[in-house]
Amino acid sequence: MNDPSTPVLASVLCLRLADFPRRPVVEQAQLRARLEALAGTALGGVDSDRGLVLDSVDGLILVLLGDAGAALDAGEQILAGAADLPLALGLNRGPVTLLAADGPGDALAGDGIAAAVLAAGFAAPGQLRLSLPFREALAAQAPARAALLRPAGTFADAGLRSHELYEPGPLQAPQRRRRILGMALACALLPLAIVLGLRAPLWLAPPAIVALEIVPGGEVFVDGELRGSTPPLKTLELRAGSHRIEVRHGQHPPMQLELQLEAGQKAVVRHRFAPPGLLLFDLNDGVEVFVNGLSKGRAPALQRLELLAGRYQVELRLAGYAPLQLEVKLDPGERNVIRHRFGSSPKPMDKPAQLIRQWRRKLGFD
């Protein structure tokens, strides 16, 4: 029999529906039903004792014990079938632990889940972000497939820790053929335009210059392609025509702008992301903090947490005591202190979820 506290190495796929908590209840039910159907289809070939589907505040979390390639297959299949779902995905490989196996408060936790949720938080709808540990696991099992992954950028979380993320491989074959044919056609028409004395084609016109004034900064995308981060990126050279500019900064809603540019035009894009709010904690040692259902760490290691302005459901948990639930409203730049001391008289807690117990038995913990 395995020790219930022994971590299990798993691939964790986080499926996050954008703005889910703020949607009407009827729409939430419809979106979750579609998401569960997608997950069920993707896991159709996975044995029931090798995978588990968990609910999260804004979607689902899939825990898979198979190889990394199967988890990537599931993520890509779900993303391909998402259609108009505002779905962002994060995929990580790491340890998952069953907590308090013989007492109240059974739960799955661990870096495997936390890093997948974090990766999904850095993904926009329609994107799949892969963590560095997942890429390394895939490289060990399927080097050729891992070589197709490409960097998606380096992102900083609320604690200013950097995370190197990746996304699935290069252009698919049909896209690649269209791009090659377009370049070939351009090369064929250029001499003809010169011989006939025609007006210089668009790609020979002087580019438009777009200056970036983004505070405090962010990742810059032009027509869906990453151009870099500002700072240090200060200007963009774009050909005449219509372009979609998007700037992403952490968990803030992205800044999106449509520009119609003329050849040689100079333009400026200005945007200021609102400063985050700050939660400070004064708690008993060992108290675990959950924000909107997701664990953020334990006291005393967790002393502060940066969050976007808004309303949050904060829950404090300590073994042997009933959890304390709070609703916190944060304004931009606001500092809010949460102080609480659990008393000396333990109170009964809810029984563990039946689903967790069933999965524990499948893993051989019972």
C-alpha positions in Angstrom: 0.0 0.0 0.0 1.4 3.4 -1.0 1.8 6.2 1.5 -1.0 8.7 0.8 1.4 11.6 1.4 3.8 10.4 -1.3 3.6 12.7 -4.4 2.6 11.2 -7.7 4.2 12.5 -10.9 1.4 13.6 -13.3 0.6 15.8 -16.2 -1.9 18.5 -15.2 -4.0 20.2 -17.8 -5.9 23.4 -16.6 -8.9 24.4 -18.7 -9.8 28.1 -17.8 -12.9 29.8 -19.2 -12.2 33.6 -19.4 -14.3 35.8 -17.2 -16.2 32.8 -16.0 -17.1 34.0 -12.5 -18.6 37.2 -13.9 -20.9 35.5 -16.4 -24.7 34.9 -15.7 -25.4 31.6 -14.0 -27.3 30.2 -17.0 -24.3 30.9 -19.3 -21.9 29.4 -16.7 -23.9 26.2 -16.8 -23.9 26.1 -20.6 -20.1 26.7 -20.9 -19.3 24.2 -18.2 -21.4 21.5 -19.9 -19.6 22.1 -23.2 -16.3 22.0 -21.5 -17.0 18.8 -19.7 -18.1 17.2 -23.1 -14.8 18.3 -24.7 -12.8 16.9 -21.8 -14.8 13.6 -21.9 -14.1 13.2 -25.6 -10.4 14.0 -25.2 -10.0 11.5 -22.3 -12.1 8.8 -24.1 -9.0 6.7 -24.7 -7.6 7.1 -21.2 -8.2 4.4 -18.5 -10.4 5.6 -15.7 -7.6 4.8 -13.2 -5.1 6.9 -15.1 -7.0 10.2 -15.2 -9.1 12.3 -13.0 -11.3 15.4 -13.9 -11.6 18.0 -11.1 -13.8 21.1 -11.0 -12.1 24.5 -10.6 -13.5 28.0 -10.0 -13.4 28.9 -13.7 -13.2 25.6 -15.5 -11.7 22.1 -15.1 -8.4 20.5 -14.1 -7.4 17.2 -15.7 -4.8 15.1 -13.9 -3.2 12.4 -16.1 -0.8 9.7 -15.0 0.2 8.6 -18.5 3.1 9.9 -20.6 3.4 13.6 -21.4 2.6 13.1 -25.1 -0.9 11.8 -24.3 -1.5 14.9 -22.1 -0.4 17.2 -25.0 -2.7 15.3 -27.4 -5.6 15.9 -25.0 -4.9 19.6 -24.7 -4.6 20.1 -28.5 -7.8 18.1 -29.1 -9.7 20.2 -26.6 -8.4 23.4 -28.0 -9.2 22.3 -31.6 -12.8 21.5 -30.6 -13.3 24.6 -28.4 -14.8 26.6 -31.3 -16.2 29.9 -29.8 -15.5 28.9 -26.2 -13.3 31.5 -24.5 -10.9 28.8 -23.4 -7.3 29.1 -22.3 -5.2 26.1 -21.4 -2.1 25.5 -19.2 -0.2 22.2 -19.1 2.4 21.2 -16.5 4.3 18.1 -15.4 4.9 17.8 -11.7 4.0 16.2 -8.3 0.4 15.8 -7.1 -0.2 15.0 -3.5 -3.2 13.6 -1.6 -3.5 15.8 1.6 -4.8 14.6 5.0 -5.6 11.1 3.6 -7.0 9.8 6.9 -8.7 12.9 8.3 -10.9 15.8 7.3 -10.1 18.0 4.4 -8.8 15.5 1.8 -7.7 17.3 -1.3 -5.3 17.1 -4.2 -2.6 19.7 -4.2 1.0 20.2 -5.2 3.2 22.1 -7.6 1.9 20.0 -10.5 -1.6 21.6 -10.1 -0.4 25.1 -9.1 2.0 25.5 -12.0 -0.7 24.3 -14.5 -3.2 26.9 -13.2 -0.5 29.6 -13.4 0.4 28.7 -17.0 -3.3 28.9 -17.9 -3.5 32.3 -16.3 -0.8 33.6 -18.7 -2.7 32.2 -21.8 -5.3 34.2 -23.7 -8.4 32.4 -25.1 -7.5 30.1 -27.8 -3.9 29.5 -26.5 -2.2 26.5 -24.9 0.8 27.4 -22.6 3.3 24.7 -21.6 5.5 24.9 -18.6 9.3 24.3 -18.7 9.0 21.1 -16.6 6.4 19.7 -19.1 8.7 20.5 -22.0 11.6 18.7 -20.3 9.4 15.6 -19.6 8.2 15.6 -23.3 11.8 15.9 -24.5 12.8 12.9 -22.4 9.9 10.8 -23.8 9.5 12.2 -27.4 12.5 14.4 -28.4 11.2 15.0 -31.9 7.9 16.3 -30.7 9.5 18.5 -28.0 11.7 20.0 -30.7 8.5 21.4 -32.4 7.6 23.4 -29.3 8.5 27.1 -29.5 9.0 29.7 -26.7 5.9 31.7 -25.8 7.8 34.1 -23.6 8.9 34.6 -20.0 6.2 35.7 -17.6 6.2 37.1 -14.1 3.7 36.1 -11.5 2.3 38.2 -8.6 5.3 37.3 -6.5 7.6 38.6 -9.3 8.9 35.1 -10.0 9.7 34.4 -13.7 8.2 31.5 -15.6 9.4 30.2 -19.0 6.5 29.0 -21.1 6.2 27.3 -24.4 3.4 26.7 -27.0 2.8 24.0 -29.6 4.9 23.8 -32.7 5.4 25.9 -35.8 3.0 26.5 -38.7 1.0 23.6 -39.9 1.7 22.3 -43.4 -1.2 24.2 -45.1 -0.2 27.5 -43.5 3.4 27.0 -44.5 2.4 26.3 -48.1 0.3 29.4 -48.3 3.1 31.6 -46.9 5.7 30.1 -49.4 3.3 30.6 -52.3 2.7 34.2 -51.3 6.4 34.9 -51.1 7.0 33.3 -54.5 4.2 35.4 -56.1 5.7 38.6 -54.6 9.1 37.8 -56.0 7.6 37.0 -59.4 5.6 40.3 -59.6 8.4 42.6 -58.5 10.5 42.5 -61.7 7.3 42.9 -63.8 6.3 46.0 -61.8 9.8 47.5 -62.3 9.8 46.7 -66.1 6.4 48.2 -66.7 7.2 51.3 -64.7 4.2 50.6 -62.4 3.8 52.2 -59.0 6.0 50.7 -56.3 4.2 47.7 -54.7 3.1 48.0 -51.1 6.1 46.1 -49.6 8.5 48.6 -51.1 6.7 51.6 -49.5 8.2 53.1 -46.4 6.9 51.5 -43.2 4.7 53.2 -40.7 6.4 53.8 -37.3 4.4 53.1 -34.2 5.9 54.3 -30.9 4.9 52.4 -27.7 4.2 54.2 -24.5 3.0 51.4 -22.2 3.2 51.6 -18.4 4.6 49.6 -16.7 5.1 47.5 -19.8 4.0 44.2 -21.4 4.2 41.7 -24.3 3.4 43.2 -27.7 1.5 41.2 -30.3 0.9 42.4 -33.9 -1.8 40.6 -35.8 -1.5 37.7 -33.4 2.3 37.4 -33.5 4.6 38.2 -30.6 7.0 41.1 -31.4 8.7 41.4 -28.0 8.3 43.0 -24.7 8.2 46.7 -23.9 10.5 47.8 -22.4 13.0 47.3 -24.1 10.9 47.4 -27.3 10.0 51.1 -28.0 8.8 51.2 -31.7 7.3 49.0 -34.3 7.8 49.2 -38.1 4.7 48.1 -39.9 3.6 48.1 -43.5 0.7 50.3 -44.6 -2.7 48.8 -43.9 -4.8 47.5 -41.0 -3.1 46.0 -38.0 -4.4 44.7 -34.7 -2.1 45.7 -31.7 -2.4 43.8 -28.5 -0.4 44.3 -25.3 -0.5 41.8 -22.4 0.6 42.5 -18.9 0.4 39.7 -16.3 -3.2 38.8 -15.5 -4.6 42.2 -16.6 -7.2 42.2 -19.4 -5.1 42.8 -22.6 -5.1 46.2 -24.3 -6.4 45.7 -27.9 -6.4 48.3 -30.6 -7.1 48.3 -34.4 -4.8 50.7 -36.4 -5.2 51.8 -40.0 -1.8 53.0 -41.1 -0.5 54.8 -44.1 3.0 54.4 -45.6 5.5 56.5 -43.6 2.9 57.4 -41.0 4.0 58.0 -37.4 1.6 56.9 -34.6 1.8 56.5 -30.8 0.1 53.8 -28.8 -0.4 54.8 -25.1 -1.8 52.7 -22.3 -1.4 52.4 -18.6 -2.2 49.2 -16.8 -3.8 49.8 -13.4 -1.5 48.9 -10.5 -2.6 45.7 -8.7 -4.0 45.6 -5.2 -2.1 44.1 -2.4 -3.3 41.6 0.2 -1.2 41.3 3.4 -1.6 38.4 5.8 -1.3 38.1 9.6 -2.2 34.5 10.3 -1.4 31.4 12.4 1.5 29.4 11.1 0.2 26.7 8.7 -2.9 28.5 7.6 -3.5 27.9 3.9 -4.9 30.7 1.8 -7.3 30.1 -1.1 -8.4 32.8 -3.5 -11.4 32.0 -5.7 -10.9 28.3 -4.8 -7.2 28.2 -5.8 -4.4 27.7 -3.2 -1.9 30.6 -2.9 0.3 29.2 -0.2 0.6 28.9 3.6 1.6 31.2 6.4 4.2 32.3 7.4 5.8 31.8 3.9 2.8 33.6 2.4 2.9 37.2 3.6 1.6 39.2 0.7 -0.3 38.6 -2.6 -0.7 40.9 -5.5 -4.1 40.8 -7.2 -5.9 42.7 -9.9 -8.5 45.2 -8.7 -11.9 43.4 -8.1 -13.8 41.2 -5.7 -12.4 38.0 -4.4 -13.5 35.0 -2.3 -10.8 34.4 0.2 -10.8 31.2 2.3 -8.5 30.4 5.2 -8.0 26.8 6.2 -6.2 25.2 9.1 -6.3 21.5 9.9 -8.8 20.7 12.6 -10.8 24.0 12.3 -13.7 25.0 10.2 -12.5 27.2 7.3 -13.1 31.0 7.4 -14.5 32.5 4.3 -14.2 36.2 3.4 -15.2 38.4 0.5 -12.5 41.0 -0.2 -12.8 44.0 -2.6 -9.5 45.5 -3.9 -9.2 48.8 -5.6 -6.1 49.6 -7.9 -3.1 50.1 -5.7 -5.0 49.4 -2.5 -3.4 47.5 0.5 -5.7 45.3 2.5 -4.6 43.3 5.6 -6.3 40.0 6.6 -5.7 39.2 10.3 -7.1 36.0 11.9 -6.2 33.6 14.6 -7.9 30.3 14.7 -9.0 29.4 18.3 -7.8 26.5 20.4 -11.1 24.5 20.1 -11.1 22.4 16.9 -14.4 22.3 15.1 -15.7 19.4 12.9 -15.1 19.8 9.2 -16.9 18.5 6.2 -16.3 15.0 5.0 -13.9 14.6 2.0 -15.3 14.5 -1.5 -16.3 11.0 -2.7 -14.5 11.5 -6.0 -11.2 12.0 -4.3 -11.6 8.9 -2.1 -12.5 6.8 -5.2 -9.4 8.0 -7.0 -7.2 7.4 -4.0 -8.3 3.7 -3.9 -7.5 3.4 -7.6 -4.0 4.6 -6.9 -3.5 2.0 -4.2 -3.6 4.4 -1.2 -6.3 2.3 0.5 
